[in-house]
Amino acid sequence: MTGNRHIASGMDPAIVGEVDARLDQITREHKVAIAFAIETGSRAWGFPSPDSDYDCCFVFIRPKREYLSLFRKRDVIETPMTPILDVNGWDLGKALKLLLKGNAVIIEWLTSPIVYRAADGFRPAMLNLAMEIADRRLIQRHYIHLALRTRKEWLGDLDQAVLKKSILRPTANPGAALAAIAY
């Protein structure tokens, strides 16, 4: 999996090591395979600030027998959040269901330039699948609603506006947004 890793220069090696340790702990404790783990947020979008935390998101796959169980486990795995670290993931089924409903987050994850780990070929295959099954109108609506919500939340008082929160997320990841709506 090391060939699938891409850590941006300037990322703190100690924090990257902590992310790796959490991912290893997750695979052991939850007995899941991590299909891919990426950095999202301001670092992935190319505009980290001194107060930016590290946001690792991942997609995991449980053993087949657990998908056949009548007693389903949670479809998210969350680790304790710290002021500098947030590591959370979705089950593959949850990611696909959200994609079908027009949630573009999984496309953002699949196009992140910062990769902690990824199973060989998984990200490109899943991105191709996402491009086939994503409803472009729902994805467009996702970004429009995100922009409107952040405008209302963060730009109500322009003197108090936080640029990073208000404008950049809906517009900063043009690769994901364009990929989501491209034919």
Phi, psi and omega in degrees: 000349184297331178292343180265004183267136173216107179253128182291147175296147181092350176282138183292116182302328179292319180288320175301320176297323177292322176300311179302317180296319179295318179297318177298318180296320179299314181297323179288308187289322183263353181054052179239161170259137177266113182291318172198152176224127186228169171264135176237180180083200190299326178295316180291329181276356175088018178219056177292148176244170181303334180263009180291135174268180176258126183242096178264124176240147183215160173246133181237159179231128178274164173300146185309319183300331180287333176286340180266356182285147174285342183251085183289143174272166177305149181264013173228151171236124182239142174247160180301131180277140175239172178299339182242357187218132178222113182234114183213152181216164179244146169294148181305319179299318178298316181300316181291319178298317179295321177301315181295335178274358178099008177281117185275000185302318182297327177293321175300316180297317183292339181254007179297136178281348182254116185237120175281318176195155178201135175295143183309124174076355186293310184299311180297322179294318180290323177296318176300316178298317180300320180292331178283321189258346182291134174275109185303324180295320178293322179294315178301315179298322177304310182290324177296314180295323177298315180296317180294318180295316181290326175299313181295317184287319189252346182245013177305316177243103185301334178290335181256006186297141175252107187305313183303318183281329193271319190243324193290320183299310181295341184241348189278341181250068184296332179299314180291315182296315180291320177299323182293329184252356181287150177255000000 
